[in-house]
């Protein structure tokens, strides 16, 4: 059996250095690890930010579409309650001849679609009839509601849609589109106090031009 020999001092120092290197990180390794962690943190922050921005954008688009659908549904619901002309024009031929009653349906619109007014008499309310008006101006569409057919007193205002660049109406009657209603012949006869009941158009076409959505067209059948 050979006697135990103490290793030389240089060899012992190298062994201690190797053990130290295995037990920790050098300064360069630590800097590289910190740099990698920084890159991962930046990538994670960007991904999270994009996710939040995407969620907010989708939420805003969904809210916008809901507002458009709500406005369209309200317009359709009120148009479905339009009163027949023979009932809407006051109490009969006398009221129509004297001009005391409002027409069953009115449309005044500018060609560029920046301003328009569509009004009609609806069945319902405390007095049996009411008046509804859709007013578009300054990029805003709102509904005005009166509890009587003559549209007297203060109206209830219901904001429908903002950011409307243009709104165009077309009333389809006998295969012809009209951008004003009643038609010119009916108006002249009313001014001449000739009792005349103007029939309703077959359908109402609505085209909305929204900057964030684009053009939307809806057609509502009246009869």
LOLUM-267361 format. One record per residue (C-alpha): residue number from 0; x, y, z. Coordinates in pm, 1 decimal. Example, Ala and Ser with C-alpha at 12.3 -4.5 7.8 and 13.67 -1.06 7.14 Angstrom:
2
(pt 0, (1230.0, -450.0, 780.0))
(pt 1, (1367.0, -106.0, 714.0))
//
This chain:
223
(pt 0, (0.0, 0.0, 0.0))
(pt 1, (137.0, 334.9, -109.1))
(pt 2, (135.1, 618.0, 141.1))
(pt 3, (-107.2, 914.1, 84.0))
(pt 4, (60.1, 1211.3, -77.4))
(pt 5, (-62.4, 1565.5, -53.9))
(pt 6, (-121.6, 1713.1, -403.3))
(pt 7, (96.3, 2002.2, -508.0))
(pt 8, (-36.6, 2352.4, -423.3))
(pt 9, (-92.1, 2445.8, -790.8))
(pt 10, (-305.3, 2139.6, -853.2))
(pt 11, (-511.9, 2207.0, -542.6))
(pt 12, (-572.3, 2566.6, -651.8))
(pt 13, (-695.3, 2455.3, -995.1))
(pt 14, (-934.8, 2210.1, -833.1))
(pt 15, (-1074.3, 2481.7, -604.2))
(pt 16, (-1116.2, 2716.0, -904.6))
(pt 17, (-1303.2, 2449.5, -1100.6))
(pt 18, (-1534.5, 2388.5, -805.7))
(pt 19, (-1602.1, 2762.6, -777.7))
(pt 20, (-1683.0, 2790.3, -1148.0))
(pt 21, (-1927.6, 2502.2, -1120.5))
(pt 22, (-2098.6, 2658.4, -820.1))
(pt 23, (-2186.0, 3003.7, -975.4))
(pt 24, (-2198.0, 3232.1, -1282.1))
(pt 25, (-1932.5, 3454.3, -1415.1))
(pt 26, (-2001.5, 3823.6, -1473.2))
(pt 27, (-2023.6, 3772.0, -1849.7))
(pt 28, (-2274.6, 3487.8, -1809.6))
(pt 29, (-2480.9, 3702.5, -1574.6))
(pt 30, (-2486.2, 3992.1, -1823.0))
(pt 31, (-2592.6, 3759.8, -2104.9))
(pt 32, (-2875.1, 3618.5, -1888.9))
(pt 33, (-2995.1, 3968.4, -1798.6))
(pt 34, (-2992.5, 4070.9, -2165.8))
(pt 35, (-3198.3, 3763.7, -2259.6))
(pt 36, (-3444.9, 3837.8, -1982.8))
(pt 37, (-3476.0, 4197.6, -2109.7))
(pt 38, (-3548.4, 4080.9, -2464.1))
(pt 39, (-3810.1, 3833.7, -2340.0))
(pt 40, (-3969.0, 4107.7, -2127.8))
(pt 41, (-3992.2, 4348.0, -2423.7))
(pt 42, (-4146.3, 4079.1, -2645.4))
(pt 43, (-4396.1, 3989.6, -2372.0))
(pt 44, (-4489.4, 4356.3, -2322.3))
(pt 45, (-4543.7, 4406.4, -2695.3))
(pt 46, (-4760.6, 4096.5, -2722.7))
(pt 47, (-4968.9, 4203.1, -2422.0))
(pt 48, (-5004.9, 4559.2, -2555.5))
(pt 49, (-5118.2, 4433.1, -2895.4))
(pt 50, (-5367.2, 4201.2, -2728.6))
(pt 51, (-5514.3, 4484.5, -2519.3))
(pt 52, (-5527.9, 4721.2, -2819.5))
(pt 53, (-5693.6, 4452.1, -3030.0))
(pt 54, (-5951.6, 4385.6, -2760.7))
(pt 55, (-6031.1, 4757.2, -2728.4))
(pt 56, (-6057.3, 4795.3, -3106.7))
(pt 57, (-6287.3, 4494.4, -3137.0))
(pt 58, (-6497.1, 4625.4, -2848.0))
(pt 59, (-6531.6, 4966.7, -3013.6))
(pt 60, (-6625.8, 4810.3, -3348.9))
(pt 61, (-6880.7, 4584.8, -3179.1))
(pt 62, (-7034.8, 4881.1, -2996.6))
(pt 63, (-7052.0, 5073.9, -3325.2))
(pt 64, (-7227.6, 4790.2, -3506.5))
(pt 65, (-7469.1, 4750.6, -3216.5))
(pt 66, (-7555.4, 5121.6, -3240.4))
(pt 67, (-7613.4, 5090.2, -3617.1))
(pt 68, (-7832.2, 4781.8, -3569.8))
(pt 69, (-8027.6, 4950.1, -3290.1))
(pt 70, (-8097.0, 5257.9, -3503.9))
(pt 71, (-8201.3, 5043.9, -3800.5))
(pt 72, (-8431.7, 4830.6, -3585.2))
(pt 73, (-8598.7, 5138.7, -3432.8))
(pt 74, (-8657.1, 5293.6, -3775.8))
(pt 75, (-8805.1, 4969.7, -3907.3))
(pt 76, (-9028.4, 4928.0, -3603.0))
(pt 77, (-9168.9, 5280.4, -3632.9))
(pt 78, (-9217.1, 5254.7, -4009.9))
(pt 79, (-9415.1, 4934.2, -3960.1))
(pt 80, (-9661.6, 5139.3, -3751.5))
(pt 81, (-9720.6, 5403.7, -4018.6))
(pt 82, (-10085.0, 5502.4, -4036.6))
(pt 83, (-10281.5, 5453.4, -4360.4))
(pt 84, (-10322.1, 5787.7, -4544.1))
(pt 85, (-10700.4, 5781.0, -4520.2))
(pt 86, (-10666.7, 5768.2, -4139.5))
(pt 87, (-10355.9, 5979.5, -4097.5))
(pt 88, (-10485.7, 6287.4, -4284.0))
(pt 89, (-10692.6, 6423.6, -3998.1))
(pt 90, (-11057.3, 6332.3, -3950.6))
(pt 91, (-11145.4, 6304.2, -4317.4))
(pt 92, (-11171.6, 6497.3, -4642.2))
(pt 93, (-11249.5, 6826.7, -4465.8))
(pt 94, (-10919.9, 6829.9, -4275.4))
(pt 95, (-10725.6, 6728.1, -4584.7))
(pt 96, (-10888.8, 7000.2, -4794.4))
(pt 97, (-10819.5, 7277.2, -4544.1))
(pt 98, (-10461.9, 7167.0, -4493.7))
(pt 99, (-10515.8, 7124.1, -4120.1))
(pt 100, (-10360.3, 6778.7, -4113.1))
(pt 101, (-10004.4, 6679.8, -4175.6))
(pt 102, (-9940.0, 6433.6, -4458.5))
(pt 103, (-9916.8, 6069.8, -4364.6))
(pt 104, (-9557.3, 6073.2, -4488.5))
(pt 105, (-9317.9, 6363.6, -4552.9))
(pt 106, (-8965.5, 6366.3, -4692.3))
(pt 107, (-8738.5, 6667.4, -4731.6))
(pt 108, (-8377.2, 6595.6, -4824.2))
(pt 109, (-8074.9, 6770.5, -4967.2))
(pt 110, (-7913.5, 6602.3, -5270.6))
(pt 111, (-7573.5, 6567.2, -5099.4))
(pt 112, (-7728.1, 6375.6, -4809.9))
(pt 113, (-7598.3, 6611.7, -4541.1))
(pt 114, (-7944.0, 6712.5, -4417.9))
(pt 115, (-8279.4, 6538.4, -4436.0))
(pt 116, (-8611.0, 6505.5, -4257.8))
(pt 117, (-8847.6, 6209.2, -4282.7))
(pt 118, (-9171.1, 6231.4, -4084.1))
(pt 119, (-9482.3, 6014.7, -4068.2))
(pt 120, (-9794.1, 5950.1, -3862.1))
(pt 121, (-9798.9, 5632.4, -3656.6))
(pt 122, (-10083.5, 5434.7, -3506.5))
(pt 123, (-10071.6, 5432.3, -3127.5))
(pt 124, (-10031.8, 5667.6, -2834.9))
(pt 125, (-10283.3, 5815.7, -2596.4))
(pt 126, (-10481.8, 5982.7, -2876.7))
(pt 127, (-10468.0, 5686.9, -3113.2))
(pt 128, (-10209.0, 5852.9, -3339.8))
(pt 129, (-9862.9, 5998.1, -3296.2))
(pt 130, (-9596.2, 6162.5, -3508.1))
(pt 131, (-9239.2, 6043.7, -3564.1))
(pt 132, (-8963.5, 6240.6, -3735.3))
(pt 133, (-8613.3, 6132.8, -3828.9))
(pt 134, (-8384.2, 6433.1, -3846.7))
(pt 135, (-8030.4, 6417.6, -3986.8))
(pt 136, (-7804.1, 6718.7, -3958.8))
(pt 137, (-7446.5, 6796.4, -3853.5))
(pt 138, (-7349.7, 6429.9, -3878.9))
(pt 139, (-7610.5, 6319.3, -3625.0))
(pt 140, (-7929.8, 6116.7, -3668.4))
(pt 141, (-8202.2, 6150.9, -3408.3))
(pt 142, (-8569.9, 6068.1, -3373.0))
(pt 143, (-8837.5, 6309.8, -3253.5))
(pt 144, (-9161.3, 6166.2, -3118.3))
(pt 145, (-9491.4, 6348.0, -3050.5))
(pt 146, (-9795.9, 6192.6, -2883.1))
(pt 147, (-10036.0, 6345.3, -3138.0))
(pt 148, (-10062.0, 6350.7, -3516.7))
(pt 149, (-10023.1, 6730.8, -3545.5))
(pt 150, (-9677.7, 6726.0, -3379.8))
(pt 151, (-9774.1, 6987.1, -3125.0))
(pt 152, (-9579.8, 7067.4, -2811.6))
(pt 153, (-9237.1, 6951.9, -2707.8))
(pt 154, (-9105.3, 6640.7, -2877.6))
(pt 155, (-8920.6, 6356.7, -2710.2))
(pt 156, (-8570.7, 6343.9, -2864.0))
(pt 157, (-8398.7, 6009.3, -2906.3))
(pt 158, (-8035.8, 6015.1, -3029.7))
(pt 159, (-7986.5, 5728.1, -3275.3))
(pt 160, (-7647.6, 5752.8, -3441.2))
(pt 161, (-7344.6, 5982.7, -3452.8))
(pt 162, (-7075.1, 6008.9, -3716.0))
(pt 163, (-7316.1, 5993.0, -4010.9))
(pt 164, (-7135.9, 6153.5, -4304.4))
(pt 165, (-7437.8, 6131.0, -4534.2))
(pt 166, (-7788.9, 5988.8, -4523.8))
(pt 167, (-7995.0, 5939.0, -4836.6))
(pt 168, (-8362.1, 5846.1, -4856.5))
(pt 169, (-8548.5, 5711.6, -5156.7))
(pt 170, (-8919.9, 5638.4, -5156.6))
(pt 171, (-9011.0, 5373.6, -5413.5))
(pt 172, (-9355.2, 5420.2, -5566.7))
(pt 173, (-9484.4, 5262.5, -5889.1))
(pt 174, (-9133.6, 5157.3, -5980.7))
(pt 175, (-8998.8, 5512.7, -5951.3))
(pt 176, (-8765.4, 5649.5, -5679.2))
(pt 177, (-8853.9, 5979.5, -5513.4))
(pt 178, (-8632.7, 6197.8, -5295.6))
(pt 179, (-8917.7, 6431.1, -5192.2))
(pt 180, (-9262.3, 6340.1, -5060.7))
(pt 181, (-9550.4, 6400.3, -5113.8))
(pt 182, (-9489.3, 6420.3, -5484.8))
(pt 183, (-9528.8, 6756.2, -5658.7))
(pt 184, (-9876.4, 6680.0, -5796.8))
(pt 185, (-10013.1, 6599.3, -5454.0))
(pt 186, (-9865.8, 6915.6, -5306.9))
(pt 187, (-10018.6, 7138.0, -5575.8))
(pt 188, (-10359.4, 6985.6, -5523.2))
(pt 189, (-10329.6, 7040.3, -5149.4))
(pt 190, (-10245.4, 7404.9, -5204.5))
(pt 191, (-10552.5, 7426.4, -5429.5))
(pt 192, (-10756.4, 7274.9, -5144.6))
(pt 193, (-10859.7, 6969.5, -5339.0))
(pt 194, (-10919.0, 6672.1, -5110.6))
(pt 195, (-10658.0, 6418.2, -5213.9))
(pt 196, (-10522.9, 6120.3, -5027.5))
(pt 197, (-10173.0, 6032.8, -5145.3))
(pt 198, (-10107.4, 5658.0, -5123.4))
(pt 199, (-9800.3, 5539.0, -4944.6))
(pt 200, (-9495.1, 5427.8, -5142.5))
(pt 201, (-9423.9, 5059.2, -5163.1))
(pt 202, (-9091.8, 5082.7, -4980.3))
(pt 203, (-8844.0, 5317.4, -4814.7))
(pt 204, (-8474.4, 5286.5, -4899.4))
(pt 205, (-8218.7, 5417.9, -4651.4))
(pt 206, (-7847.4, 5454.1, -4730.3))
(pt 207, (-7608.2, 5546.7, -4450.3))
(pt 208, (-7253.0, 5658.1, -4522.5))
(pt 209, (-7035.4, 5607.2, -4214.6))
(pt 210, (-6665.2, 5689.4, -4220.0))
(pt 211, (-6570.3, 5399.1, -3993.4))
(pt 212, (-6806.3, 5140.9, -4142.7))
(pt 213, (-6874.4, 5238.7, -4502.9))
(pt 214, (-7205.4, 5264.1, -4692.0))
(pt 215, (-7498.7, 5064.5, -4561.4))
(pt 216, (-7831.4, 5028.4, -4741.4))
(pt 217, (-8159.2, 4903.2, -4592.8))
(pt 218, (-8497.0, 4869.6, -4761.5))
(pt 219, (-8817.3, 4874.4, -4553.8))
(pt 220, (-9139.3, 4754.7, -4719.5))
(pt 221, (-9449.3, 4957.8, -4631.6))
(pt 222, (-9709.9, 4754.7, -4819.8))
//
